[in-house]
């Protein structure tokens, strides 16, 4: 897919190619799961973000 004129926040990006990751459009969370994530992040943000950090693949 050509990305001629690609910009971010109104600024042109230094490349002209748009890269779409495989299956990216299918990676979504339903509204109920989103609300649960949000609730956990607000009620106990330290535990929530600690669990998110554990999911990151550090290299």
Secondary structure, DSSP 8 states (H G I E B T S, - for coil): -B-TT-EETTEE-S--B----TTGGG----HHHHHHHHHHHHHSHHHHHHHHHHHS---
